[in-house]
């Protein structure tokens, strides 16, 4: 009997090699090579019926450019992240930490789609049908058009799809599905790649909107080969802290919409409920009259969100001060500290600086720079900001405050929540009508902003 051959695959990019490397030659990642047994699979391959297609090449000017139809899920936050609903025939990958609520979200979505007359097939490889029924009882997600199957064999799953003919398909999870003709274990690079390819062809040819649930690694990335994210149409991450009740749904790839939108949910006894006004949620526990606290008007896609920034500046006893940041890029924080030292004369070289975005939100737009500078200066001088002030604006290296986009939406959101004053870039005050119930102050430099905010 011949000795089975082995190959090494990179879990990040799918690079194949007959020998092990500490660093992948393809993507330069360390410790990403895993060993798998090489098997010769005798299947129909591309001659299989599912891969048969009689379509012919067409001139691009003769192809109809009608808007892609979408299926509304009945959950507004999910529709927002997907770009307006689910596209028939699309393949969506959903990842998140264990116990974060992925199965709960998809079961509620499946029930909402059945109320619109769609037939849904929910395939679970990790829970029995009775366990899924218990969750459905708790969520109130019971419908005659919702079919549940506990199966991991790819051939049996295809038979169920052929028999039920669903319009919406959920696979929970892709790491548990296997193809019998592939000798490697379920969850391996080969199995995940082959099964995802099969589901992709099923979704595209039959027009079934398919959602795959993916496990995540300890670093937070979806487990399996990196090419898994390239094969699907949309990649969603379900984030949140276990000791917090709210969850964030974020798109990192979307062929049918924007990747800047986020959906916010709150986990309760009856499942996930939508948070229509996230600003009130993030500011509900904000302390008033405390140095180092500032409220920033940020944009998450097309939605304005008001979030609290908390800074703490304290003297250090070490030669090198610490710079710690949670919720935003720490390099951006170091840049703003350098601007405060050089342009404002603040001696922060012997001070530890800590910055936290309250509520666990991640901010990555330049418009939060001004609020970061004011919160750090407030903590350093031990002077609190006004409790009803909101800040936004980009800070340049010369100390100027640059204009940002969608200033009108940020101001209206602040006015709606009862804030009385907005300190913003002077260049962003033109071209729109100012609300009458809130004071708007335009500044051109960080020095002007500090003079107004910490007077």
C-alpha positions in Angstrom: 0.0 0.0 0.0 1.4 3.4 -1.0 2.2 5.8 1.7 -0.3 8.7 1.7 1.2 11.9 0.6 0.8 15.1 2.7 0.8 18.8 1.7 0.9 21.9 3.7 -1.7 24.6 3.2 -1.7 28.2 4.4 -4.9 29.0 6.3 -4.6 32.7 5.3 -4.2 32.6 1.6 -4.4 28.9 0.6 -0.8 28.6 -0.6 0.2 24.9 -1.1 3.6 23.5 -0.4 5.1 20.0 -0.1 7.1 21.1 3.0 6.4 23.2 6.0 7.4 26.8 6.3 7.4 29.0 9.4 6.4 31.9 7.2 4.1 31.5 4.3 5.8 32.4 1.0 2.5 33.7 -0.4 1.2 36.1 2.2 4.2 36.4 4.6 2.2 35.3 7.6 3.9 33.3 10.4 2.7 29.9 11.7 -0.1 29.7 9.2 0.9 26.4 7.5 -1.2 23.3 8.4 -0.6 19.7 7.2 -3.3 17.8 5.3 -3.3 14.4 3.6 -3.4 14.7 -0.2 -6.2 12.7 -1.7 -7.1 12.1 -5.3 -10.8 12.7 -5.5 -12.6 10.9 -8.4 -15.8 12.8 -9.0 -17.6 14.2 -12.0 -15.8 17.5 -11.4 -17.0 20.2 -13.7 -19.1 17.7 -15.6 -21.5 17.4 -12.7 -25.0 18.6 -13.4 -24.7 21.5 -10.9 -21.8 22.9 -12.9 -23.5 22.7 -16.3 -24.4 26.1 -17.7 -25.7 26.9 -21.2 -25.1 30.6 -21.0 -23.2 32.3 -23.8 -21.0 35.3 -23.7 -22.8 38.6 -24.4 -21.8 42.1 -25.3 -21.8 44.3 -22.3 -24.0 46.9 -24.0 -26.7 44.3 -24.7 -27.0 43.2 -21.0 -30.0 44.7 -19.2 -28.9 46.9 -16.3 -32.0 46.6 -14.2 -31.6 47.2 -10.5 -31.0 43.9 -8.6 -34.1 42.8 -6.8 -33.8 42.5 -3.1 -35.6 40.6 -0.4 -36.4 42.6 2.7 -35.6 40.5 5.8 -38.1 42.2 8.1 -35.2 43.3 10.3 -34.3 46.9 9.5 -30.7 46.9 10.9 -29.8 43.8 8.9 -31.3 45.4 5.7 -29.2 48.5 6.4 -25.9 46.5 6.6 -26.7 44.4 3.5 -27.4 47.5 1.5 -31.2 47.3 1.4 -32.0 43.6 1.8 -30.8 40.2 0.6 -30.1 39.7 -3.1 -31.4 36.4 -4.5 -28.6 34.1 -5.4 -26.1 35.8 -3.2 -23.7 34.1 -0.8 -23.2 35.7 2.6 -20.7 34.8 5.3 -21.4 35.6 8.9 -18.7 35.4 11.5 -18.5 36.1 15.2 -17.4 34.9 18.6 -19.0 31.8 20.1 -22.3 32.7 21.9 -22.5 36.2 20.4 -25.9 35.5 18.8 -25.2 34.4 15.2 -27.7 31.5 15.3 -30.2 33.7 17.1 -30.0 36.4 14.4 -30.3 34.0 11.5 -33.2 32.1 13.1 -35.1 35.4 13.7 -34.3 36.4 10.1 -35.6 33.0 8.8 -38.9 33.4 10.7 -39.3 37.0 9.4 -38.8 35.8 5.8 -41.4 33.0 6.2 -44.0 35.6 7.2 -43.5 37.1 3.7 -44.3 33.7 2.1 -40.8 32.5 1.5 -39.7 29.0 2.1 -36.6 28.7 4.3 -34.3 25.8 5.0 -32.2 26.0 8.2 -29.4 23.4 8.3 -27.5 23.0 11.6 -24.5 20.9 11.9 -23.9 21.7 15.6 -27.4 21.4 17.1 -30.1 18.8 16.9 -33.5 19.7 15.5 -34.9 19.6 19.1 -32.3 22.1 20.3 -33.2 24.4 17.4 -36.9 23.9 18.2 -36.3 25.0 21.8 -34.6 28.2 20.6 -37.4 28.8 18.1 -39.9 28.4 21.0 -38.1 31.0 23.1 -37.8 33.4 20.2 -41.3 32.9 18.9 -39.9 31.9 15.5 -42.4 29.1 14.6 -43.7 28.8 11.0 -44.8 26.1 8.7 -42.5 27.3 6.0 -39.4 27.1 8.2 -37.7 23.7 7.6 -35.0 22.5 10.0 -32.4 19.8 9.3 -29.5 18.5 11.3 -27.0 17.3 8.7 -23.3 17.7 7.8 -23.0 15.5 4.7 -22.9 17.6 1.6 -24.7 15.0 -0.5 -27.6 14.8 1.9 -27.8 18.6 2.1 -28.0 18.8 -1.7 -30.9 16.2 -1.6 -32.7 18.3 1.0 -32.3 21.4 -1.1 -33.6 19.6 -4.2 -36.6 18.3 -2.3 -37.7 21.4 -0.4 -36.7 24.1 -3.0 -36.1 26.9 -0.5 -35.7 30.6 -1.4 -33.4 31.2 1.6 -30.8 28.8 2.9 -28.8 28.9 6.2 -25.8 26.7 6.9 -24.7 26.7 10.5 -21.8 26.2 10.2 -19.6 25.8 7.1 -16.8 24.2 9.3 -19.0 21.2 10.1 -20.0 20.4 6.5 -17.9 17.7 4.7 -17.8 16.0 1.3 -17.4 12.2 1.6 -15.1 11.9 -1.4 -12.6 14.3 0.3 -10.5 12.4 2.9 -9.6 15.3 5.1 -11.5 16.1 8.3 -14.4 18.5 8.4 -13.2 22.1 9.0 -9.9 21.5 7.2 -8.8 23.9 4.4 -9.7 21.5 1.6 -13.2 20.7 3.0 -14.1 24.3 3.7 -12.9 25.3 0.2 -14.7 22.5 -1.6 -18.0 22.9 0.3 -18.0 26.6 -0.1 -17.5 26.2 -3.8 -20.4 23.8 -4.0 -22.7 26.2 -2.1 -21.6 29.1 -4.3 -22.7 27.2 -7.4 -26.0 26.2 -5.8 -26.7 29.8 -4.9 -25.8 31.2 -8.3 -27.5 28.7 -10.5 -30.7 28.2 -8.5 -31.0 31.7 -7.3 -31.1 30.8 -3.6 -30.0 33.4 -1.1 -27.5 31.5 1.1 -26.0 32.4 4.4 -22.9 30.6 5.8 -22.0 30.8 9.4 -18.2 30.8 10.0 -16.2 30.1 13.2 -13.6 32.6 14.2 -10.1 32.2 15.5 -8.7 33.6 18.7 -7.5 36.7 16.8 -11.1 37.3 15.6 -10.7 36.3 12.0 -12.9 33.8 10.3 -11.4 30.3 10.6 -10.4 28.5 7.4 -8.6 29.7 4.3 -8.5 33.4 3.5 -9.9 32.7 0.1 -13.3 31.8 1.8 -13.9 35.6 2.2 -13.0 36.1 -1.5 -15.5 33.5 -2.7 -18.6 35.0 -1.0 -20.5 38.1 -2.0 -20.8 39.6 1.5 -18.8 39.2 4.8 -20.5 40.2 8.0 -19.0 40.2 11.5 -21.2 40.1 14.6 -19.4 41.8 17.4 -20.0 42.7 21.0 -18.9 42.0 24.6 -20.4 39.2 26.5 -21.0 41.4 29.6 -22.8 44.0 27.4 -26.3 43.5 26.0 -25.8 45.1 22.7 -24.3 43.7 19.5 -22.8 45.3 16.4 -23.3 43.9 12.9 -20.6 45.2 10.6 -19.9 44.5 6.9 -16.3 44.2 5.8 -17.1 43.1 2.2 -20.3 43.8 0.3 -20.6 43.5 -3.5 -24.2 44.9 -3.4 -23.8 47.8 -1.0 -21.6 49.9 1.3 -19.3 48.5 3.9 -19.6 51.6 6.1 -23.0 50.7 7.6 -23.4 49.1 11.0 -26.4 47.4 12.6 -27.0 47.7 16.3 -29.0 45.1 18.3 -29.7 44.5 22.0 -29.8 41.0 23.3 -32.7 40.1 25.6 -34.7 37.1 26.8 -36.7 37.0 23.6 -33.8 37.4 21.3 -32.2 40.3 19.5 -34.1 43.6 19.2 -33.2 46.5 17.0 -31.7 49.7 18.5 -33.2 52.5 16.4 -31.4 55.3 18.2 -27.9 54.1 19.1 -26.8 57.6 20.3 -29.1 57.4 23.3 -27.7 53.9 24.1 -24.1 55.0 24.0 -24.7 58.2 26.1 -27.0 56.7 28.7 -24.3 56.3 31.3 -22.3 59.4 30.5 -21.0 61.3 33.6 -21.5 65.1 33.7 -18.9 67.6 34.8 -16.0 65.2 34.7 -12.6 66.2 33.2 -11.6 64.1 30.2 -15.1 63.4 28.9 -16.2 64.7 25.5 -19.0 63.7 23.1 -18.2 63.3 19.4 -20.6 63.2 16.4 -19.4 60.4 14.3 -20.8 58.9 11.1 -21.3 55.1 10.6 -22.1 54.9 6.9 -25.2 57.1 6.5 -26.1 57.2 10.1 -24.9 59.8 12.6 -23.9 58.4 16.0 -23.0 60.3 19.1 -20.4 58.6 21.2 -18.5 59.5 24.4 -14.7 59.7 24.5 -13.0 59.3 27.8 -9.3 60.4 28.3 -7.1 60.0 31.3 -3.8 61.8 31.6 -1.6 61.0 34.6 2.0 61.5 35.6 4.3 58.5 34.9 7.2 57.2 37.0 8.9 55.6 34.0 11.2 57.0 31.4 8.8 56.1 28.5 5.2 57.2 29.0 2.4 54.8 28.1 -0.1 55.5 25.3 -3.1 53.1 25.4 -6.2 53.5 23.3 -9.4 51.4 23.0 -11.8 51.9 20.2 -9.7 53.8 17.7 -6.2 53.8 16.1 -3.6 54.4 18.8 -1.3 55.9 16.1 -3.9 58.6 15.5 -3.9 59.3 19.2 -0.1 59.6 19.3 -0.3 62.1 16.4 -2.9 64.3 18.2 -0.7 64.2 21.4 2.2 65.4 19.3 0.1 68.3 17.9 -0.9 69.3 21.5 2.7 69.3 22.6 4.1 71.2 19.6 1.2 73.7 18.9 -0.4 74.1 22.3 2.7 73.9 24.5 1.4 71.1 26.6 4.2 69.1 28.2 2.9 65.5 27.9 6.3 63.7 27.7 6.1 62.7 31.3 2.4 61.8 31.3 0.7 58.5 30.6 -2.3 58.9 28.3 -5.3 56.6 28.1 -8.2 56.9 25.7 -11.4 54.9 25.6 -14.4 55.0 23.3 -17.3 54.3 25.8 -19.6 51.5 24.9 -17.1 49.4 22.9 -17.7 51.2 19.6 -14.8 51.4 17.1 -14.3 54.8 15.5 -12.0 55.1 12.4 -12.9 58.4 10.7 -10.8 61.6 11.0 -13.7 63.6 12.2 -13.1 62.3 15.8 -9.7 64.1 16.0 -11.0 67.3 17.6 -13.0 65.5 20.3 -9.8 63.4 21.1 -7.7 66.5 21.4 -10.3 68.3 23.7 -10.7 65.2 25.9 -6.9 64.8 26.4 -6.5 68.5 27.1 -9.5 68.5 29.5 -7.9 65.6 31.5 -4.4 67.2 31.4 -5.7 70.6 32.7 -8.3 69.0 34.9 -11.0 71.2 33.4 -14.3 69.5 32.5 -16.1 70.3 29.2 -19.6 71.6 29.2 -22.1 68.7 29.6 -24.2 69.8 26.5 -21.3 70.3 24.0 -20.6 68.1 21.0 -17.4 68.2 19.0 -16.2 67.0 15.5 -13.5 67.9 13.1 -10.2 66.7 11.6 -7.0 67.9 13.1 -4.0 68.6 10.9 -0.3 68.5 11.9 -0.1 72.3 11.9 -2.9 72.5 14.4 -5.6 73.5 12.0 -9.1 72.1 12.1 -10.2 70.7 8.7 -13.7 70.4 7.4 -15.5 67.1 7.4 -18.5 65.7 5.4 -22.1 65.5 6.4 -21.9 68.2 9.0 -25.6 68.9 8.7 -26.6 65.4 9.7 -24.2 65.4 12.7 -25.6 68.7 14.0 -29.2 67.6 13.6 -28.5 64.4 15.6 -27.0 66.5 18.4 -30.0 68.8 18.4 -32.4 65.9 18.5 -30.7 64.5 21.6 -30.9 67.9 23.5 -27.4 69.2 23.1 -27.1 72.9 23.1 -23.8 73.7 21.5 -21.7 72.2 18.6 -18.0 73.1 18.1 -17.1 72.2 14.6 -14.8 73.2 11.7 -15.5 76.7 10.3 -15.2 75.4 6.8 -18.0 73.0 7.3 -20.6 75.6 8.2 -21.4 76.7 4.7 -23.9 75.4 2.3 -26.7 74.2 4.6 -29.4 75.6 6.9 -28.4 75.8 10.6 -31.0 74.6 13.2 -32.4 77.4 15.5 -32.4 75.3 18.7 -28.6 74.7 18.9 -25.6 77.0 18.9 -23.0 76.3 16.3 -19.5 77.6 16.8 -16.9 77.3 14.0 -13.2 77.0 14.8 -10.2 77.0 12.5 -7.5 75.9 14.9 -7.2 73.6 17.9 -6.3 76.6 20.0 -9.6 78.2 19.2 -11.5 75.0 20.0 -9.8 74.6 23.4 -10.5 78.3 24.2 -14.2 77.7 23.6 -14.5 74.3 25.1 -12.5 74.8 28.3 -13.3 78.4 29.1 
